Amino acid sequence: MRRLLFGVLLAALTLASPVFASEDRLFDIASMLSGTFDGSTPGNHLRLDLRTLAVDPQHPYDLFLQVTGQFEKDNIHQQGVIRLERQGTDIYFTYIPHFDPSVTSLSQDAGRFTERELTSACSFIMKPVGDGFGGETLGSTACALAMRGATGKWTVELEPGGIRIRNVASGETLRFKQVGRAEKK
């Protein structure tokens, strides 16, 4: 009986271990982010669509992000590129907005940015946290140009099947649940 219980416990621990436990954290984060996520908190009717963007062989983990829908009473349509890069043992996460709404993941200019877009980029470090990764923006207005209304410090937490973005000062939280996986190319 003890062996059976030990076996069940061992199996449960194995199944409960992180889903993305490879040696390549860039791949792990890109895999967690790839797909479609719907807002799951009150007033958050946003959809995040993240697709691999293969325009620069030096950045194989770039993702094109499109945010559409409604947050409270505001209609939202934003797009940009998430660039994931190694920085020591951590991952440097950068969101570079595209202010031109006609740019899509299929556009020739998807990987090209204006000077204004590059200087508006929002960057922070992501580290392993639990089954996923977490990071925190620098605060004040560092990301306000890249993402409308993102003033102050924000935490970003990724885990298999979900994203949580929280304002450190106010506690305002936006949760997103994964509703679709990105198709493999």
Beta strands, then each sheet from edge to edge (+ up, - down):
strand 1: 35-39
strand 2: 44-52
strand 3: 63-71
strand 4: 74-87
strand 5: 90-98
strand 6: 122-129
strand 7: 132-136
strand 8: 154-159
strand 9: 162-167
strand 10: 173-181
sheet 1: 1+ 2- 3+ 4- 5+ 6- 7+ 8- 9+ 10- 1+
end
